[in-house]
Amino acid sequence: MKQVSIGSAQQFQPRQIVCLEHEHTCLYAEVIEVVSARQVCWVRPLMLVSPANNQSLPFSSSEDIVLYDLRQGSDLLWPTSLFRPALDTEVISLLGKLHNPDTSSVNNLDAPKQLR
């Protein structure tokens, strides 16, 4: 996991969507609260995005991904330095797929296992 500078991470606001990148996978979460004294961020996971065909970031199209719905999972308390602000252009199409029941790439069954 690559770390973001601490100065930018402490500027997160509640309800902001953030991203944690690791290798070819992105965890998107909503900020609940930032604990500046401990430099940690309380987040509520929304989705985990992985490549379908072992491709690298950024994904070329939304058909090339596997989307795990994490909205029913547990909240996380992780260092703010691991997160970066998520861009509107990357999140809006993913949220649309997440809320569309007809989307075949949304995987709910294995979602909790993916965070281990």
Secondary structure, DSSP 4 states (H G I P E B T S, - for coil): -PPPPHHHHTT--TT-EEEEEETTEEEEEEEEEEETTTTEEEEEEEEEEEESSSPPSSPS-GGGEEEEE-TTS--EEEEGGG-EEPPHHHHHHHHHHHH-TT-TTEE-TTHHHHT-
